[in-house]
């Protein structure tokens, strides 16, 4: 009576009726999806409330589109969807398997067997099945060069259950090549881990930071891994800038992470990013024994920058020649130069020289 008082609209069933209701829900889903199984399965037409039509034989799509009300049927549908999320296939097979288990359980329940005994039997059967699969499975060696024929067989088996044979065969190579490209992610992650290991080796126990400058691109997942390890990563540096960084910071540029050692690292006291105008620039300062540097020239317009550029070039050449010749010739002249740069929106010019 207390249950009816709490919810007078609730449907109250005894134990036997509740068990049969749950079993019938599983059998109902089985009856809907059993004609979908395999390459010869039939296609279902789904009509939405707005009159839109969807044709499919994919069990996952059907379960998501169907309006399921029974709680037990909802749990079965969620189990099948989880199967699809993990393995990409087997949705219909999962529903049919559960439905058949419930159908066989109904026979024993009608004979008086307690449901708890059946559940214990299912657990024993599950463990035995897993043990059998471990012995029965065929090992597939992937490595750097995976066996694409095996992968094509797997892809073809899955695709033919959902598409026409010709279209499935056409998509087989596309699917295998796409997954093979994604498998390269593991190799990239291994290279990133080697960089992180070197950083931990040289920066542990001190206040040093680690900066990686790459001449080519760095994909977002690698940037995220490096950032989590406290590593600043700069990508797409120009070749001439890479050569100048070696002269300015020391160390050497390496072409493979296998060549990374503490001896190949350069050093800089300060590395930071600064915005000039609308562009972002990375400054590397306070280096030891630099053999290269950068002069920043700013001006209100191109004409002023060109004048300053020419003047700086002449000055650099004059000083360079004096150092090399170790002599000067004294002359007398008087030039008065007045220069005023007051515009807030200065143009920017970089000029770099090397000894």
LUMKEMAR-30124 format. One record per residue (C-alpha): residue number from 1; residue in one letter; z negated, y negated, x negated. Coordinates in pm, 1 decimal, always signed. Layout:
% LUMKEMAR-30124
<rec i="NUM" aa="A" w="Z" v="Y" u="X"/>
...
//
This chain:
% LUMKEMAR-30124
<rec i="1" aa="X" w="+0.0" v="+0.0" u="+0.0"/>
<rec i="2" aa="X" w="-73.8" v="-237.8" u="-285.4"/>
<rec i="3" aa="X" w="+282.6" v="-216.9" u="-407.8"/>
<rec i="4" aa="X" w="+420.8" v="-291.3" u="-65.7"/>
<rec i="5" aa="X" w="+188.9" v="-588.3" u="-28.9"/>
<rec i="6" aa="X" w="+298.8" v="-728.8" u="-367.2"/>
<rec i="7" aa="X" w="+667.3" v="-692.4" u="-282.6"/>
<rec i="8" aa="X" w="+739.7" v="-597.1" u="+77.7"/>
<rec i="9" aa="X" w="+1115.0" v="-582.5" u="+3.7"/>
<rec i="10" aa="X" w="+1077.2" v="-327.2" u="-277.2"/>
<rec i="11" aa="X" w="+1215.5" v="+21.1" u="-225.3"/>
<rec i="12" aa="X" w="+950.3" v="+282.8" u="-289.2"/>
<rec i="13" aa="X" w="+1060.7" v="+629.6" u="-396.2"/>
<rec i="14" aa="X" w="+868.4" v="+937.0" u="-489.3"/>
<rec i="15" aa="X" w="+902.5" v="+1099.3" u="-829.9"/>
<rec i="16" aa="X" w="+1175.7" v="+1340.6" u="-733.7"/>
<rec i="17" aa="X" w="+1385.6" v="+1076.5" u="-558.9"/>
<rec i="18" aa="X" w="+1351.6" v="+837.0" u="-854.1"/>
<rec i="19" aa="X" w="+1466.8" v="+1104.8" u="-1096.4"/>
<rec i="20" aa="X" w="+1771.6" v="+1187.3" u="-887.8"/>
<rec i="21" aa="X" w="+1853.9" v="+817.0" u="-848.7"/>
<rec i="22" aa="X" w="+1860.7" v="+773.7" u="-1226.9"/>
<rec i="23" aa="X" w="+2067.8" v="+1087.9" u="-1271.3"/>
<rec i="24" aa="X" w="+2315.6" v="+975.1" u="-1004.5"/>
<rec i="25" aa="X" w="+2351.2" v="+638.0" u="-1180.6"/>
<rec i="26" aa="X" w="+2452.5" v="+814.9" u="-1503.3"/>
<rec i="27" aa="X" w="+2689.8" v="+1044.3" u="-1315.3"/>
<rec i="28" aa="X" w="+2840.9" v="+744.0" u="-1137.7"/>
<rec i="29" aa="X" w="+2927.0" v="+571.1" u="-1464.9"/>
<rec i="30" aa="X" w="+3063.7" v="+897.9" u="-1595.1"/>
<rec i="31" aa="X" w="+3295.8" v="+933.5" u="-1296.6"/>
<rec i="32" aa="X" w="+3429.1" v="+579.5" u="-1350.5"/>
<rec i="33" aa="X" w="+3503.0" v="+616.4" u="-1722.4"/>
<rec i="34" aa="X" w="+3595.2" v="+983.8" u="-1759.7"/>
<rec i="35" aa="X" w="+3961.9" v="+915.9" u="-1682.2"/>
<rec i="36" aa="X" w="+3976.6" v="+667.1" u="-1972.8"/>
<rec i="37" aa="X" w="+3904.5" v="+917.4" u="-2248.3"/>
<rec i="38" aa="X" w="+4164.9" v="+994.2" u="-2512.1"/>
<rec i="39" aa="X" w="+4527.3" v="+891.6" u="-2566.5"/>
<rec i="40" aa="X" w="+4624.4" v="+1022.6" u="-2223.1"/>
<rec i="41" aa="X" w="+4355.2" v="+823.0" u="-2044.6"/>
<rec i="42" aa="X" w="+4453.1" v="+599.4" u="-1756.6"/>
<rec i="43" aa="X" w="+4441.5" v="+221.0" u="-1758.8"/>
<rec i="44" aa="X" w="+4209.4" v="+43.5" u="-1516.5"/>
<rec i="45" aa="X" w="+4297.0" v="-275.9" u="-1332.7"/>
<rec i="46" aa="X" w="+4010.5" v="-525.9" u="-1305.1"/>
<rec i="47" aa="X" w="+4044.4" v="-805.5" u="-1050.4"/>
<rec i="48" aa="X" w="+3810.9" v="-1102.1" u="-1091.4"/>
<rec i="49" aa="X" w="+3668.4" v="-1323.8" u="-822.4"/>
<rec i="50" aa="X" w="+3932.4" v="-1589.9" u="-891.3"/>
<rec i="51" aa="X" w="+4211.3" v="-1334.0" u="-859.9"/>
<rec i="52" aa="X" w="+4268.2" v="-1293.2" u="-1235.4"/>
<rec i="53" aa="X" w="+4381.8" v="-946.4" u="-1337.1"/>
<rec i="54" aa="X" w="+4290.3" v="-755.7" u="-1651.6"/>
<rec i="55" aa="X" w="+4441.1" v="-421.5" u="-1752.9"/>
<rec i="56" aa="X" w="+4241.1" v="-212.5" u="-1998.6"/>
<rec i="57" aa="X" w="+4123.5" v="+135.3" u="-2082.9"/>
<rec i="58" aa="X" w="+3862.3" v="+19.3" u="-2333.1"/>
<rec i="59" aa="X" w="+3521.8" v="+141.0" u="-2220.0"/>
<rec i="60" aa="X" w="+3344.3" v="-154.0" u="-2379.4"/>
<rec i="61" aa="X" w="+3555.8" v="-402.4" u="-2185.9"/>
<rec i="62" aa="X" w="+3506.5" v="-213.1" u="-1860.0"/>
<rec i="63" aa="X" w="+3128.3" v="-201.2" u="-1898.2"/>
<rec i="64" aa="X" w="+3112.7" v="-572.0" u="-1972.7"/>
<rec i="65" aa="X" w="+3332.2" v="-665.9" u="-1677.3"/>
<rec i="66" aa="X" w="+3174.4" v="-433.7" u="-1421.0"/>
<rec i="67" aa="X" w="+2895.6" v="-568.1" u="-1199.5"/>
<rec i="68" aa="X" w="+2629.7" v="-302.7" u="-1255.7"/>
<rec i="69" aa="X" w="+2314.8" v="-328.3" u="-1044.4"/>
<rec i="70" aa="X" w="+2125.2" v="-7.0" u="-1112.2"/>
<rec i="71" aa="X" w="+1870.1" v="-51.5" u="-1397.2"/>
<rec i="72" aa="X" w="+1938.4" v="+292.7" u="-1541.3"/>
<rec i="73" aa="X" w="+2312.5" v="+233.6" u="-1538.7"/>
<rec i="74" aa="X" w="+2253.8" v="-100.2" u="-1712.8"/>
<rec i="75" aa="X" w="+2059.0" v="+75.5" u="-1990.1"/>
<rec i="76" aa="X" w="+2340.4" v="+327.5" u="-2035.4"/>
<rec i="77" aa="X" w="+2595.9" v="+46.2" u="-2050.9"/>
<rec i="78" aa="X" w="+2390.1" v="-132.8" u="-2316.9"/>
<rec i="79" aa="X" w="+2368.9" v="+186.6" u="-2519.5"/>
<rec i="80" aa="X" w="+2745.3" v="+225.4" u="-2507.5"/>
<rec i="81" aa="X" w="+2800.9" v="-138.7" u="-2605.4"/>
<rec i="82" aa="X" w="+2563.6" v="-94.4" u="-2901.6"/>
<rec i="83" aa="X" w="+2769.4" v="+207.8" u="-3005.3"/>
<rec i="84" aa="X" w="+3082.5" v="-7.3" u="-2998.6"/>
<rec i="85" aa="X" w="+2917.8" v="-286.1" u="-3198.4"/>
<rec i="86" aa="X" w="+2812.3" v="-45.8" u="-3474.2"/>
<rec i="87" aa="X" w="+3107.4" v="+190.3" u="-3504.3"/>
<rec i="88" aa="X" w="+3383.8" v="+5.3" u="-3316.0"/>
<rec i="89" aa="X" w="+3464.3" v="+304.3" u="-3097.2"/>
<rec i="90" aa="X" w="+3303.0" v="+577.2" u="-2887.7"/>
<rec i="91" aa="X" w="+3197.0" v="+366.9" u="-2587.7"/>
<rec i="92" aa="X" w="+3353.1" v="+593.4" u="-2329.0"/>
<rec i="93" aa="X" w="+3237.3" v="+906.1" u="-2513.2"/>
<rec i="94" aa="X" w="+2880.0" v="+778.2" u="-2513.6"/>
<rec i="95" aa="X" w="+2879.2" v="+724.8" u="-2137.0"/>
<rec i="96" aa="X" w="+3036.0" v="+1065.8" u="-2074.4"/>
<rec i="97" aa="X" w="+2787.8" v="+1234.7" u="-2308.9"/>
<rec i="98" aa="X" w="+2488.4" v="+1073.1" u="-2138.2"/>
<rec i="99" aa="X" w="+2627.8" v="+1157.4" u="-1795.7"/>
<rec i="100" aa="X" w="+2673.7" v="+1522.0" u="-1892.8"/>
<rec i="101" aa="X" w="+2320.2" v="+1539.2" u="-2032.1"/>
<rec i="102" aa="X" w="+2185.8" v="+1403.3" u="-1704.0"/>
<rec i="103" aa="X" w="+2401.2" v="+1643.7" u="-1504.5"/>
<rec i="104" aa="X" w="+2267.0" v="+1943.0" u="-1695.9"/>
<rec i="105" aa="X" w="+1911.7" v="+1806.3" u="-1673.6"/>
<rec i="106" aa="X" w="+1939.9" v="+1793.0" u="-1296.1"/>
<rec i="107" aa="X" w="+1986.7" v="+2168.6" u="-1282.6"/>
<rec i="108" aa="X" w="+1664.0" v="+2235.0" u="-1474.4"/>
<rec i="109" aa="X" w="+1467.3" v="+1972.8" u="-1281.5"/>
<rec i="110" aa="X" w="+1571.0" v="+2136.1" u="-953.5"/>
<rec i="111" aa="X" w="+1437.2" v="+2463.1" u="-1095.6"/>
<rec i="112" aa="X" w="+1099.9" v="+2299.6" u="-1152.9"/>
<rec i="113" aa="X" w="+1110.1" v="+2209.7" u="-1524.3"/>
<rec i="114" aa="X" w="+911.0" v="+1900.4" u="-1618.9"/>
<rec i="115" aa="X" w="+1123.4" v="+1602.2" u="-1747.2"/>
<rec i="116" aa="X" w="+898.0" v="+1572.2" u="-2054.5"/>
<rec i="117" aa="X" w="+1006.9" v="+1918.4" u="-2168.1"/>
<rec i="118" aa="X" w="+1370.3" v="+1815.9" u="-2134.6"/>
<rec i="119" aa="X" w="+1310.3" v="+1502.2" u="-2341.7"/>
<rec i="120" aa="X" w="+1147.6" v="+1708.9" u="-2615.8"/>
<rec i="121" aa="X" w="+1449.0" v="+1937.2" u="-2608.7"/>
<rec i="122" aa="X" w="+1681.3" v="+1638.3" u="-2649.5"/>
<rec i="123" aa="X" w="+1484.0" v="+1528.7" u="-2957.9"/>
<rec i="124" aa="X" w="+1510.4" v="+1874.7" u="-3112.4"/>
<rec i="125" aa="X" w="+1883.3" v="+1884.3" u="-3040.0"/>
<rec i="126" aa="X" w="+1928.9" v="+1538.7" u="-3193.5"/>
<rec i="127" aa="X" w="+1765.8" v="+1640.7" u="-3521.0"/>
<rec i="128" aa="X" w="+1966.8" v="+1962.0" u="-3533.7"/>
<rec i="129" aa="X" w="+2289.4" v="+1768.6" u="-3467.9"/>
<rec i="130" aa="X" w="+2219.5" v="+1519.6" u="-3746.1"/>
<rec i="131" aa="X" w="+2149.6" v="+1803.0" u="-3988.4"/>
<rec i="132" aa="X" w="+2475.4" v="+1970.7" u="-3890.3"/>
<rec i="133" aa="X" w="+2673.3" v="+1648.4" u="-3937.5"/>
<rec i="134" aa="X" w="+2528.7" v="+1601.8" u="-4285.3"/>
<rec i="135" aa="X" w="+2662.2" v="+1945.6" u="-4383.6"/>
<rec i="136" aa="X" w="+2988.9" v="+1925.4" u="-4191.1"/>
<rec i="137" aa="X" w="+3101.6" v="+1576.4" u="-4296.0"/>
<rec i="138" aa="X" w="+3381.8" v="+1535.4" u="-4548.7"/>
<rec i="139" aa="X" w="+3294.6" v="+1298.1" u="-4834.9"/>
<rec i="140" aa="X" w="+3544.9" v="+1017.3" u="-4889.2"/>
<rec i="141" aa="X" w="+3544.2" v="+848.1" u="-5228.8"/>
<rec i="142" aa="X" w="+3621.3" v="+479.2" u="-5189.2"/>
<rec i="143" aa="X" w="+3572.2" v="+320.3" u="-5532.6"/>
<rec i="144" aa="X" w="+3808.0" v="+47.7" u="-5652.0"/>
<rec i="145" aa="X" w="+4113.8" v="+230.2" u="-5514.5"/>
<rec i="146" aa="X" w="+4021.9" v="+383.6" u="-5175.2"/>
<rec i="147" aa="X" w="+4229.0" v="+661.4" u="-5023.8"/>
<rec i="148" aa="X" w="+4435.4" v="+462.5" u="-4777.2"/>
<rec i="149" aa="X" w="+4575.2" v="+772.6" u="-4609.8"/>
<rec i="150" aa="X" w="+4226.8" v="+868.4" u="-4490.7"/>
<rec i="151" aa="X" w="+4167.7" v="+513.2" u="-4374.0"/>
<rec i="152" aa="X" w="+4498.9" v="+512.4" u="-4187.5"/>
<rec i="153" aa="X" w="+4406.4" v="+836.9" u="-4012.8"/>
<rec i="154" aa="X" w="+4076.5" v="+686.1" u="-3899.0"/>
<rec i="155" aa="X" w="+4242.6" v="+364.7" u="-3779.6"/>
<rec i="156" aa="X" w="+4523.2" v="+552.3" u="-3603.4"/>
<rec i="157" aa="X" w="+4275.8" v="+776.8" u="-3422.1"/>
<rec i="158" aa="X" w="+4086.3" v="+477.6" u="-3287.4"/>
<rec i="159" aa="X" w="+4388.1" v="+263.3" u="-3200.1"/>
<rec i="160" aa="X" w="+4574.1" v="+538.5" u="-3012.8"/>
<rec i="161" aa="X" w="+4286.2" v="+572.2" u="-2767.5"/>
<rec i="162" aa="X" w="+4342.1" v="+213.3" u="-2653.5"/>
<rec i="163" aa="X" w="+4710.8" v="+135.1" u="-2713.5"/>
<rec i="164" aa="X" w="+5047.6" v="+297.2" u="-2679.0"/>
<rec i="165" aa="X" w="+5135.5" v="+523.5" u="-2970.6"/>
<rec i="166" aa="X" w="+5413.8" v="+304.5" u="-3111.0"/>
<rec i="167" aa="X" w="+5202.9" v="-10.3" u="-3102.4"/>
<rec i="168" aa="X" w="+4899.8" v="+171.7" u="-3243.2"/>
<rec i="169" aa="X" w="+5103.3" v="+303.3" u="-3537.8"/>
<rec i="170" aa="X" w="+5237.5" v="-45.7" u="-3601.4"/>
<rec i="171" aa="X" w="+4886.4" v="-189.2" u="-3613.9"/>
<rec i="172" aa="X" w="+4746.2" v="+88.5" u="-3833.9"/>
<rec i="173" aa="X" w="+4867.1" v="-56.9" u="-4164.1"/>
<rec i="174" aa="X" w="+4760.0" v="-406.2" u="-4058.3"/>
<rec i="175" aa="X" w="+4407.0" v="-289.7" u="-3978.4"/>
<rec i="176" aa="X" w="+4369.4" v="-92.5" u="-4302.5"/>
<rec i="177" aa="X" w="+4500.2" v="-378.0" u="-4516.9"/>
<rec i="178" aa="X" w="+4268.9" v="-624.2" u="-4342.6"/>
<rec i="179" aa="X" w="+3962.1" v="-407.8" u="-4402.0"/>
<rec i="180" aa="X" w="+4066.4" v="-345.8" u="-4763.7"/>
<rec i="181" aa="X" w="+4083.0" v="-719.9" u="-4817.1"/>
<rec i="182" aa="X" w="+3737.1" v="-757.0" u="-4666.9"/>
<rec i="183" aa="X" w="+3607.8" v="-477.9" u="-4890.7"/>
<rec i="184" aa="X" w="+3676.5" v="-702.8" u="-5189.2"/>
<rec i="185" aa="X" w="+3374.8" v="-898.1" u="-5070.4"/>
<rec i="186" aa="X" w="+3150.6" v="-642.6" u="-5240.9"/>
<rec i="187" aa="X" w="+3321.1" v="-701.3" u="-5575.6"/>
<rec i="188" aa="X" w="+3282.7" v="-1077.8" u="-5538.4"/>
<rec i="189" aa="X" w="+2914.8" v="-1041.3" u="-5449.3"/>
<rec i="190" aa="X" w="+2860.0" v="-830.4" u="-5761.1"/>
<rec i="191" aa="X" w="+3006.8" v="-1106.1" u="-5977.1"/>
<rec i="192" aa="X" w="+2786.7" v="-1363.8" u="-5808.6"/>
<rec i="193" aa="X" w="+2480.0" v="-1144.6" u="-5869.2"/>
<rec i="194" aa="X" w="+2558.9" v="-1136.3" u="-6241.7"/>
<rec i="195" aa="X" w="+2561.9" v="-1517.3" u="-6247.4"/>
<rec i="196" aa="X" w="+2228.8" v="-1525.9" u="-6066.0"/>
<rec i="197" aa="X" w="+2082.7" v="-1272.2" u="-6308.9"/>
<rec i="198" aa="X" w="+2185.4" v="-1491.4" u="-6604.2"/>
<rec i="199" aa="X" w="+2031.0" v="-1795.0" u="-6436.4"/>
<rec i="200" aa="X" w="+1703.8" v="-1611.9" u="-6383.3"/>
<rec i="201" aa="X" w="+1708.3" v="-1500.5" u="-6744.6"/>
<rec i="202" aa="X" w="+1754.4" v="-1845.2" u="-6901.3"/>
<rec i="203" aa="X" w="+1570.7" v="-2059.5" u="-6643.5"/>
<rec i="204" aa="X" w="+1261.4" v="-1852.5" u="-6570.8"/>
<rec i="205" aa="X" w="+940.5" v="-2007.1" u="-6702.7"/>
<rec i="206" aa="X" w="+1086.1" v="-2355.5" u="-6754.6"/>
<rec i="207" aa="X" w="+1213.8" v="-2654.7" u="-6558.5"/>
<rec i="208" aa="X" w="+1581.5" v="-2601.0" u="-6641.4"/>
<rec i="209" aa="X" w="+1844.6" v="-2589.9" u="-6370.3"/>
<rec i="210" aa="X" w="+2174.6" v="-2402.6" u="-6362.9"/>
<rec i="211" aa="X" w="+2521.1" v="-2540.7" u="-6286.5"/>
<rec i="212" aa="X" w="+2840.7" v="-2338.1" u="-6246.6"/>
<rec i="213" aa="X" w="+3177.3" v="-2514.4" u="-6274.9"/>
<rec i="214" aa="X" w="+3479.9" v="-2308.9" u="-6176.1"/>
<rec i="215" aa="X" w="+3843.8" v="-2397.3" u="-6228.9"/>
<rec i="216" aa="X" w="+3943.5" v="-2204.8" u="-5917.3"/>
<rec i="217" aa="X" w="+3794.4" v="-2182.1" u="-5569.9"/>
<rec i="218" aa="X" w="+3455.5" v="-2043.5" u="-5465.9"/>
<rec i="219" aa="X" w="+3435.5" v="-1899.8" u="-5114.9"/>
<rec i="220" aa="X" w="+3159.5" v="-2016.4" u="-4874.7"/>
<rec i="221" aa="X" w="+2957.6" v="-1688.6" u="-4885.4"/>
<rec i="222" aa="X" w="+2939.6" v="-1711.1" u="-5265.7"/>
<rec i="223" aa="X" w="+2843.3" v="-2077.9" u="-5247.3"/>
<rec i="224" aa="X" w="+2564.2" v="-1982.9" u="-5007.5"/>
<rec i="225" aa="X" w="+2434.1" v="-1708.2" u="-5239.6"/>
<rec i="226" aa="X" w="+2438.4" v="-1943.8" u="-5537.2"/>
<rec i="227" aa="X" w="+2267.9" v="-2221.7" u="-5341.4"/>
<rec i="228" aa="X" w="+1989.6" v="-1985.5" u="-5231.9"/>
<rec i="229" aa="X" w="+1934.0" v="-1899.5" u="-5597.9"/>
<rec i="230" aa="X" w="+1905.7" v="-2270.4" u="-5683.7"/>
<rec i="231" aa="X" w="+2244.8" v="-2287.1" u="-5857.1"/>
<rec i="232" aa="X" w="+2478.0" v="-2585.3" u="-5819.2"/>
<rec i="233" aa="X" w="+2837.8" v="-2461.6" u="-5794.9"/>
<rec i="234" aa="X" w="+3136.9" v="-2692.5" u="-5843.7"/>
<rec i="235" aa="X" w="+3480.9" v="-2556.4" u="-5766.1"/>
<rec i="236" aa="X" w="+3846.7" v="-2647.5" u="-5830.1"/>
<rec i="237" aa="X" w="+3781.2" v="-2839.4" u="-6150.0"/>
<rec i="238" aa="X" w="+4099.1" v="-2946.6" u="-6325.9"/>
<rec i="239" aa="X" w="+4192.9" v="-2767.7" u="-6643.2"/>
<rec i="240" aa="X" w="+4174.9" v="-3082.2" u="-6856.8"/>
<rec i="241" aa="X" w="+3828.7" v="-3153.5" u="-6718.4"/>
<rec i="242" aa="X" w="+3717.7" v="-2800.3" u="-6805.7"/>
<rec i="243" aa="X" w="+3836.9" v="-2854.2" u="-7163.3"/>
<rec i="244" aa="X" w="+3651.5" v="-3184.4" u="-7184.2"/>
<rec i="245" aa="X" w="+3333.4" v="-3035.4" u="-7041.9"/>
<rec i="246" aa="X" w="+3328.5" v="-2783.4" u="-7325.7"/>
<rec i="247" aa="X" w="+3365.0" v="-3067.3" u="-7576.4"/>
<rec i="248" aa="X" w="+3097.2" v="-3275.0" u="-7404.5"/>
<rec i="249" aa="X" w="+2836.7" v="-3009.5" u="-7322.3"/>
<rec i="250" aa="X" w="+2906.7" v="-2739.6" u="-7576.0"/>
<rec i="251" aa="X" w="+2926.8" v="-2373.4" u="-7488.1"/>
<rec i="252" aa="X" w="+3255.1" v="-2211.3" u="-7396.3"/>
<rec i="253" aa="X" w="+3463.1" v="-2135.8" u="-7088.8"/>
<rec i="254" aa="X" w="+3472.0" v="-1768.6" u="-6991.5"/>
<rec i="255" aa="X" w="+3728.2" v="-1586.5" u="-6780.8"/>
<rec i="256" aa="X" w="+3501.6" v="-1305.5" u="-6660.2"/>
<rec i="257" aa="X" w="+3138.8" v="-1273.5" u="-6560.4"/>
<rec i="258" aa="X" w="+3121.8" v="-972.7" u="-6792.8"/>
<rec i="259" aa="X" w="+3144.8" v="-1218.3" u="-7083.1"/>
<rec i="260" aa="X" w="+2848.5" v="-1426.5" u="-6965.8"/>
<rec i="261" aa="X" w="+2572.7" v="-1458.1" u="-7223.7"/>
<rec i="262" aa="X" w="+2315.8" v="-1730.8" u="-7295.3"/>
<rec i="263" aa="X" w="+2518.9" v="-1827.9" u="-7604.1"/>
<rec i="264" aa="X" w="+2819.9" v="-1934.9" u="-7393.9"/>
<rec i="265" aa="X" w="+2620.4" v="-2187.7" u="-7192.1"/>
<rec i="266" aa="X" w="+2650.5" v="-2563.1" u="-7242.3"/>
<rec i="267" aa="X" w="+2375.8" v="-2819.2" u="-7192.8"/>
<rec i="268" aa="X" w="+2341.9" v="-3151.5" u="-7009.7"/>
<rec i="269" aa="X" w="+2035.0" v="-3356.7" u="-6933.8"/>
<rec i="270" aa="X" w="+2154.9" v="-3474.1" u="-6592.9"/>
<rec i="271" aa="X" w="+2418.2" v="-3358.2" u="-6343.2"/>
<rec i="272" aa="X" w="+2449.7" v="-3542.4" u="-6013.2"/>
<rec i="273" aa="X" w="+2697.6" v="-3637.1" u="-5743.7"/>
<rec i="274" aa="X" w="+2775.7" v="-3999.7" u="-5669.6"/>
<rec i="275" aa="X" w="+3001.5" v="-4162.1" u="-5410.9"/>
<rec i="276" aa="X" w="+3232.8" v="-4436.3" u="-5536.3"/>
<rec i="277" aa="X" w="+3435.0" v="-4595.7" u="-5262.5"/>
<rec i="278" aa="X" w="+3546.5" v="-4307.4" u="-5041.6"/>
<rec i="279" aa="X" w="+3547.6" v="-4039.9" u="-5310.4"/>
<rec i="280" aa="X" w="+3272.7" v="-3815.8" u="-5445.6"/>
<rec i="281" aa="X" w="+3237.0" v="-3773.1" u="-5819.6"/>
<rec i="282" aa="X" w="+3015.3" v="-3546.4" u="-6027.6"/>
<rec i="283" aa="X" w="+2855.4" v="-3710.2" u="-6331.5"/>
<rec i="284" aa="X" w="+2745.0" v="-3506.5" u="-6633.3"/>
<rec i="285" aa="X" w="+2521.1" v="-3717.3" u="-6855.8"/>
<rec i="286" aa="X" w="+2272.4" v="-3696.8" u="-7144.6"/>
<rec i="287" aa="X" w="+2462.5" v="-3426.1" u="-7330.2"/>
<rec i="288" aa="X" w="+2384.6" v="-3313.2" u="-7685.6"/>
<rec i="289" aa="X" w="+2633.9" v="-3378.1" u="-7968.3"/>
<rec i="290" aa="X" w="+2917.0" v="-3478.7" u="-7734.9"/>
<rec i="291" aa="X" w="+3273.9" v="-3460.9" u="-7857.6"/>
<rec i="292" aa="X" w="+3413.7" v="-3609.5" u="-7537.9"/>
<rec i="293" aa="X" w="+3312.8" v="-3881.1" u="-7293.4"/>
<rec i="294" aa="X" w="+3439.7" v="-4069.8" u="-6990.0"/>
<rec i="295" aa="X" w="+3463.6" v="-4446.7" u="-6943.5"/>
<rec i="296" aa="X" w="+3438.2" v="-4571.7" u="-6585.6"/>
<rec i="297" aa="X" w="+3647.8" v="-4878.9" u="-6510.0"/>
<rec i="298" aa="X" w="+3598.9" v="-5069.5" u="-6184.2"/>
<rec i="299" aa="X" w="+3789.7" v="-5367.1" u="-6053.8"/>
<rec i="300" aa="X" w="+3883.6" v="-5549.4" u="-5733.9"/>
<rec i="301" aa="X" w="+4254.4" v="-5456.8" u="-5752.6"/>
<rec i="302" aa="X" w="+4509.5" v="-5255.8" u="-5946.2"/>
<rec i="303" aa="X" w="+4615.6" v="-5553.0" u="-6158.1"/>
<rec i="304" aa="X" w="+4264.0" v="-5615.6" u="-6290.4"/>
<rec i="305" aa="X" w="+4210.2" v="-5245.8" u="-6355.6"/>
<rec i="306" aa="X" w="+4538.2" v="-5226.6" u="-6549.2"/>
<rec i="307" aa="X" w="+4431.1" v="-5524.4" u="-6763.1"/>
<rec i="308" aa="X" w="+4091.5" v="-5373.7" u="-6837.1"/>
<rec i="309" aa="X" w="+4249.8" v="-5036.2" u="-6905.0"/>
<rec i="310" aa="X" w="+4489.1" v="-5179.8" u="-7163.0"/>
<rec i="311" aa="X" w="+4211.9" v="-5378.5" u="-7327.1"/>
<rec i="312" aa="X" w="+3980.4" v="-5077.8" u="-7347.8"/>
<rec i="313" aa="X" w="+4259.2" v="-4862.0" u="-7490.9"/>
<rec i="314" aa="X" w="+4329.6" v="-5118.9" u="-7761.0"/>
<rec i="315" aa="X" w="+3960.6" v="-5147.1" u="-7840.9"/>
<rec i="316" aa="X" w="+3921.3" v="-4772.0" u="-7863.4"/>
<rec i="317" aa="X" w="+4217.6" v="-4740.7" u="-8094.9"/>
<rec i="318" aa="X" w="+4092.3" v="-5020.6" u="-8317.3"/>
<rec i="319" aa="X" w="+3747.2" v="-4866.1" u="-8354.1"/>
<rec i="320" aa="X" w="+3896.6" v="-4517.8" u="-8404.7"/>
<rec i="321" aa="X" w="+4125.5" v="-4646.0" u="-8682.0"/>
<rec i="322" aa="X" w="+3836.6" v="-4825.6" u="-8851.0"/>
<rec i="323" aa="X" w="+3630.2" v="-4507.9" u="-8856.0"/>
<rec i="324" aa="X" w="+3919.6" v="-4303.3" u="-8990.4"/>
<rec i="325" aa="X" w="+4040.3" v="-4559.1" u="-9251.7"/>
<rec i="326" aa="X" w="+3690.6" v="-4668.8" u="-9348.4"/>
<rec i="327" aa="X" w="+3821.0" v="-5021.1" u="-9411.3"/>
<rec i="328" aa="X" w="+3910.1" v="-5342.5" u="-9230.4"/>
<rec i="329" aa="X" w="+4126.5" v="-5647.8" u="-9298.0"/>
<rec i="330" aa="X" w="+3954.4" v="-5971.9" u="-9198.8"/>
<rec i="331" aa="X" w="+4161.3" v="-6226.9" u="-9000.1"/>
<rec i="332" aa="X" w="+4070.7" v="-6541.8" u="-8813.1"/>
<rec i="333" aa="X" w="+4166.2" v="-6613.0" u="-8452.6"/>
<rec i="334" aa="X" w="+4006.9" v="-6756.9" u="-8141.5"/>
<rec i="335" aa="X" w="+4070.5" v="-6624.4" u="-7794.3"/>
<rec i="336" aa="X" w="+3877.0" v="-6728.6" u="-7490.7"/>
<rec i="337" aa="X" w="+3867.8" v="-6477.4" u="-7205.8"/>
<rec i="338" aa="X" w="+3707.6" v="-6547.3" u="-6873.2"/>
<rec i="339" aa="X" w="+3685.7" v="-6253.4" u="-6628.2"/>
<rec i="340" aa="X" w="+3508.0" v="-6244.5" u="-6295.7"/>
<rec i="341" aa="X" w="+3472.3" v="-5934.6" u="-6077.5"/>
<rec i="342" aa="X" w="+3296.7" v="-6018.8" u="-5756.4"/>
<rec i="343" aa="X" w="+3472.1" v="-5816.0" u="-5490.0"/>
<rec i="344" aa="X" w="+3237.2" v="-5560.3" u="-5334.0"/>
<rec i="345" aa="X" w="+3522.3" v="-5319.9" u="-5262.4"/>
<rec i="346" aa="X" w="+3615.1" v="-5236.9" u="-5620.3"/>
<rec i="347" aa="X" w="+3890.4" v="-4998.1" u="-5712.3"/>
<rec i="348" aa="X" w="+3800.0" v="-4727.8" u="-5959.3"/>
<rec i="349" aa="X" w="+3976.9" v="-4601.4" u="-6269.3"/>
<rec i="350" aa="X" w="+3869.6" v="-4326.5" u="-6507.1"/>
<rec i="351" aa="X" w="+3990.1" v="-4304.2" u="-6868.1"/>
<rec i="352" aa="X" w="+3873.6" v="-4027.5" u="-7098.0"/>
<rec i="353" aa="X" w="+3918.7" v="-3998.6" u="-7475.1"/>
<rec i="354" aa="X" w="+3830.5" v="-3733.6" u="-7725.1"/>
<rec i="355" aa="X" w="+3753.4" v="-3756.6" u="-8095.5"/>
//
